[in-house]
Amino acid sequence: MTSNTRIPKAELTGVRGAIVGWMSRRMIGEVPEPVEVTWHNRKVLNFSFAVGRRAQKWDRCDASLKSFAHMAVASMVGCGFCLDYGYFEARNKGLDLVKARQVPRWRESDVFTPLEREVMEYAEAMTVTPPTVTDELSASLLDQLGPAAMVELTAFVALANFATRTNTALGIESQGFATACDLPPLAAHSAP
């Protein structure tokens, strides 16, 4: 795919660049554009890697719920990279691909449970400015998930906002990960 990044991609150089390139190609088949663009500032890249690695170890909230929440944020913000990669990751983690495909239009789709719908509503409510999270929605999710999972979900949605807004501002778009895996296209986004 043609790159339209607002900051040119950097060549991954040195031993660290070789390792990052090799690991990326091994894990997902190519080097993601966010890595190539962020390579210009290694401290920011290292921070992103460290946060991402740590967040992957969080295990108090269901992986599907976190995946749907991240994709809901990406759809709302318009981060094609995060939607594409999220769908690709859902496939690689054995998550429900029928549901993952429908996240951009979760309100109209009939495949989601009430809890999944509330999680995506919460993710979107955290994403708008100013946030519109209500006491009722928080209480409902807290009752269903428990405090530990609720804290994790909230932090995960905040990190999703970090990633989607960074990628969107930098002009990073879909790299076609899902297409390369012959996954059916995502549903079109519907407005709240």
C-alpha positions in Angstrom: 0.0 0.0 0.0 1.1 3.6 -0.7 2.3 5.4 2.4 0.8 8.9 3.1 2.5 9.4 6.5 2.9 13.0 7.5 6.4 12.3 8.7 8.5 10.2 6.4 9.3 6.6 7.5 12.8 6.2 8.9 15.2 3.4 7.9 15.6 1.0 10.8 19.3 1.1 11.4 21.9 -0.5 13.6 21.7 -3.7 15.6 18.4 -2.5 17.3 16.9 -1.7 13.9 17.8 -5.1 12.6 16.3 -6.8 15.7 13.1 -4.7 15.5 12.7 -5.4 11.8 13.4 -9.1 12.2 10.9 -9.4 15.1 8.2 -7.4 13.3 8.5 -9.5 10.1 8.5 -12.7 12.2 5.5 -11.7 14.2 3.3 -10.0 11.6 5.0 -10.3 8.2 6.3 -6.8 7.8 7.4 -3.7 9.8 4.4 -1.6 10.9 4.4 2.0 9.7 4.0 3.3 13.2 7.4 1.7 14.1 9.1 3.2 11.0 7.7 6.7 11.6 8.4 6.6 15.4 11.9 5.3 14.8 12.8 9.1 14.4 12.4 9.4 18.2 13.6 6.2 19.9 12.5 7.3 23.4 8.9 7.6 22.2 9.2 4.3 20.4 10.7 2.6 23.4 7.9 4.0 25.6 5.3 2.7 23.1 6.9 -0.8 23.0 7.2 -0.9 26.9 3.6 0.1 27.4 2.4 -2.3 24.8 4.3 -5.2 26.2 3.0 -4.5 29.7 -0.6 -4.1 28.6 -0.4 -7.5 26.8 0.2 -9.1 30.2 -3.0 -7.6 31.7 -5.4 -10.5 32.3 -8.3 -9.3 34.5 -10.5 -8.2 31.6 -11.6 -10.6 28.8 -9.4 -10.3 25.6 -12.4 -10.1 23.3 -13.9 -7.2 25.3 -10.6 -5.3 25.1 -10.2 -6.0 21.4 -13.7 -4.8 20.7 -13.1 -1.7 22.8 -9.9 -0.8 21.0 -11.6 -1.3 17.6 -14.5 0.8 18.6 -12.1 3.6 19.6 -10.2 3.2 16.3 -13.5 3.3 14.3 -14.6 6.4 16.1 -11.3 8.2 15.7 -10.8 7.0 12.1 -7.6 5.0 12.6 -7.5 2.7 9.7 -4.2 1.2 10.9 -5.7 0.2 14.3 -8.8 -1.2 12.8 -6.9 -3.2 10.2 -4.3 -4.4 12.8 -7.0 -5.1 15.4 -8.9 -7.3 13.0 -5.7 -9.1 12.1 -4.8 -9.6 15.8 -8.4 -10.9 16.5 -7.7 -13.6 13.9 -4.3 -14.4 15.3 -5.7 -14.6 18.9 -8.6 -16.8 17.9 -11.2 -14.2 18.8 -14.7 -14.1 17.1 -14.1 -12.7 13.7 -17.7 -12.3 12.9 -18.0 -10.0 15.8 -14.7 -8.2 15.1 -15.8 -7.5 11.5 -18.9 -5.8 12.9 -17.3 -3.5 15.5 -17.5 -0.4 13.3 -21.3 -0.8 13.1 -21.8 -2.4 16.5 -25.0 -0.4 17.2 -26.8 -1.9 14.2 -25.3 -5.4 14.3 -27.1 -8.2 16.1 -24.1 -10.3 16.9 -23.0 -8.6 20.2 -24.1 -9.4 23.7 -25.4 -6.7 25.9 -22.1 -6.6 27.8 -20.1 -6.3 24.6 -22.4 -3.4 23.6 -21.8 -1.6 26.9 -18.1 -2.1 26.6 -18.1 -0.4 23.2 -20.4 2.3 24.4 -18.0 2.9 27.3 -15.0 3.0 24.9 -16.7 5.6 22.7 -17.9 7.6 25.7 -14.2 7.8 26.9 -13.1 8.8 23.4 -15.3 11.8 22.7 -14.2 15.2 24.0 -15.3 15.9 26.6 -15.8 12.3 27.8 -19.4 11.4 28.2 -19.1 8.4 30.6 -22.1 8.2 32.8 -22.4 7.0 36.4 -25.0 4.5 35.2 -22.8 3.0 32.5 -19.9 2.8 34.8 -22.0 1.1 37.6 -23.4 -1.4 35.1 -20.0 -2.4 33.9 -18.5 -2.5 37.4 -21.3 -4.8 38.4 -20.7 -7.1 35.5 -16.9 -7.0 35.3 -15.7 -6.3 38.9 -13.2 -3.6 39.9 -10.0 -5.2 38.6 -11.4 -5.7 35.1 -13.1 -2.3 35.1 -9.8 -0.6 35.9 -8.0 -2.7 33.2 -10.7 -1.9 30.6 -10.5 1.8 31.4 -6.7 1.9 31.1 -6.9 -0.2 27.9 -9.3 2.2 26.3 -7.0 5.1 27.3 -4.1 3.3 25.6 -6.2 2.7 22.5 -6.8 6.5 22.4 -3.1 7.1 22.6 -2.4 4.7 19.7 -5.3 5.7 17.5 -4.8 9.5 17.9 -1.0 9.2 17.4 -1.4 7.2 14.2 -4.2 9.4 12.8 -2.2 12.6 13.5 0.9 11.1 11.9 -1.1 10.1 8.8 -0.6 6.4 9.3 -3.2 4.3 7.6 -4.1 0.7 7.0 -1.3 -1.5 5.8 -3.6 -4.2 4.7 -2.8 -6.8 7.3 -6.4 -8.2 7.3 -6.5 -8.2 3.4 -3.2 -10.1 3.3 -4.8 -12.8 5.5 -7.9 -13.0 3.2 -10.1 -11.8 6.0 -13.5 -10.4 4.7 -13.6 -6.6 4.9 -14.7 -4.8 8.0 -18.2 -3.4 8.1 -18.5 0.3 7.4 -18.5 2.7 10.4 -21.8 4.0 11.6 -22.1 7.2 13.5 -23.4 7.2 17.1 
